[in-house]
C-alpha cells in the first residue's frame, strides 16, 4: 500500500509539473525582458536569421543565398550559444512601418548568374526554409487545414511536369502579415503579437527597358498598389535558366488582434493534434517504470536484509561457505585495471550530471525562454565549465580510493578527456560545414572563445576540485583487501559480463525513449521543445532507474563470487548510450529524409556526441550507486 501511495504521489507531481510547463511555457520570458510598444509609422526592423532544412543538418546564413541585400547588412550573434546554434541576425532591406500597409512594393531586381541559380536549385531540392524575426518573434506560415503553423517559409518549390521532368520555382514575393494589440488603459502605442508570411512565386512584367529599371519609379504589370498578387500557375518564377531577371517584391498587411503580448507564443506551441496520444503514452510508461522499479527495489531489499541476518547468526564455517557474496569480502574493494580511466570517466559524468540538473532548474524557472535564441546552449556551456570543480573533486576521491598515486596525470586527464573528445568531433563537423560554404560554421574568434572557456575556467576549477579531493582522507571501506586475489569460478550466462552490460542499459533507455522522440524532433525537425517540467521528472526517473538496475546487477554478480564490479557497474548503466545510438539509427531511417553522405556523417557525429554524454551520466550514477551499495552491505555483516 505504501508503495502504491508513493507511486501515485510521484505521478501527481509529474503531471502537475508537466501541466505547468505546458500552460506557462508559451508566455514565460526571461526576467527583465519587457514588451516593446511602437507608435504609428515607427520603423519596424525585420531581421533575417538563417535557412534550415529537415533533409540536412547543414545550415546557412540568410545571405549565403543570393537574396536582395541592404548596404548595411551584417550578421550578428548575441551570445556564444546563438552562434553555436547557427543563429545570426542581419537587418533586411524590407521597409516596414507600424500600421502602414503596402502592396506590391519592389525590393530589388537581380539577374542571377549560373552559380546563384545552382544555389537556389539545391536549396529548393533540399526543402530549405527561410527564418525571419520581427520583435523577437519568428516568422510563421499558417496551415489552416492542419490547425497549426510552421516556422519559416520555403525558398521555393518543385513542380512535376509531364513525364519525369521537374521544374523549380522561386518564392520571390512575400505577403508579410503583422498582427498587433492595443490597449489604451494598459500601455501606449501598439505591441506586435503575430508575424506570418504568405509566399508567392510570380514572374513580374513591366514596361520599358531593363537598364531603365528603378525600384522607386517602375510600375509592374503583374501587381500594383490597387491589385494584389494572386495564385497563378501560369506565371510562376522559374529558376532553371541562368542570366534570367528576377524581381523581388513584398506586401505589408497589418491586422489588429485580441491576442495578449504574454500569449503571443501560444500559436507556435500548437503541434500536431496526435501529440496528445504521445503524452498519454508517456504518462502510462512512467507508471509502468515506477511500478517495476518499486517491485525490484522491494525484492532486492528483502533479499539482502535476509542474507545479512543469516550471515550474522552463522557460527560454523560450513554455513558460511553456503554464501556467495560474503566469500569475496577480501577482494570486493580490490582496485580494477585502468583505475585512472575509471576515475576520469566518473568525474566527467558527475560534471555533466551537475550541469544537466542545474540546466533543468533554470528551464523550470523560464530562464531558457524560446524568445532568447541560443539561451539553452549558452546555459549548458557556462554551467558545464563552472561545474569543473565537481569533476576534479569526484575523480580525485575515486582515484585515491583505488590507490592511485599519479594525481597530476589524473587531474589533467579529467580536465581534458570530455572536452577533448567532444572538441575533436565538433571541429570535424565545423570543418565539414565550412567546406560546404555555410557561414554558420564557427569562425576562429568563436573557437578561441570556447578554448578560453575550457582553459581559463573549466580547467582551473578542475584543478581546485582535485586539490581538495586529494587532500581529504581516503574513503573508508569496511573490509580489508587480501594480498592474493581469489579465484573466480566459471560464470553462467545470466552473470556473464556482456549479458549484464547489455541488460543493464535497457531500463534506463526505456525510461526516456518516448520523451526522446520529442527531443529528437526538436533537434532534427526544427520543432520547439518546451515541456521542461516533464523532462525534469524523466531525468529523475532516469537517475533512479540507472542506480537501481546497476545495484541489482552488482548483487547478482557478487552472489556468483565475481568481485570485478567496478568497471561493470559503470558500463551496466552506461550501455544505455549504445541503445540511444541504435535508436538514432532507427530514427534516421524511419523519420528523417536526410540524403547525401556529408549530411549523414554530420547527423551521426552529433548523435555520437550525445550518446557519449548520456553514457557518462548514467555510468557515473551506476558506479557511485554500486560503491554506496557495496560499502553498506559489507559494513553490515560480521567479518573476522
Protein Blocks (a to p, Z undefined) as FASTA:
>chain_A
ZZmmmmmmmmmmmmmmmmmmmmmmmmcccehiacddddehiacddddfbdcdfkbcbdcd
fklpccdcdfklccddfbfklmmnopacdddfbdcdehiacehiafbdcdddfklmmmmm
mmmmnopacdddeehiacddddfknopacehjdfbdcdddehjbdcddddfbdcdddddd
ddfklpgcjddfbdcddddddddddedjfklgcfkloccfkbcfklccdddfklcccffb
ghiacdddddddddddfbdfklmmmmmmmccfklmmmmmmmmmmmmmmmmmmmmmmmmmm
mmmmmmmmmmmmpcbfklmmmpmklmmmmmmmgccehklmmmmmmmmmmmmmmmmmmmmm
mmmnopacfklghklmmmmmmmmmmmmmmmmmmmmmmmmmnopablmlmmmmmmmmmmmm
mmmmmmmmmmmmmmnopakbccfklmmmmmmmmmmmmmmmmmmmmmmmmmpccdddfbdc
dfbdcddddddfklgfklmmmmmmmmmmmmmmmmmmmmmmmmmnopacfblmlmmmmmmm
mmmmmmmmmmmmmmmmmmnopablmlmmmmmmmmmmmmmmmmmmmmmmmmpccecjklmm
mmmmmmmmmmmmmmmmmmmmmmmmmmmmmmmmmmmpccZZ
